[in-house]
Amino acid sequence: MSKPPKRISDQLRAAIDASGLSRYRICKELGIDQATMSRFMSGERGLTLKVIDRLGEFLGLTLTQRRQVKRRKGR
């Protein structure tokens, strides 16, 4: 089994692909422009937080923290 993608955008792309739903349907359900989705999926551009929130809710995703980031002294 491979490691999950590290970046949130990569994880979101993977969740979209794994959903079994067409990108067309996702766009129609959420009111997202298909060209915007296509550019996001190809890595050409990002999405607004508003769209990310809607996608996450639609796909049933939650954001969890895997580990605490240790801060160095003096920062």
Secondary structure, 3 states (H helix, E strand, C coil): CCCCCCCHHHHHHHHHHHCCCCHHHHHHHHCCCHHHHHHHHCCCCCCCHHHHHHHHHHHCCCCCCCCCCCCCCCC
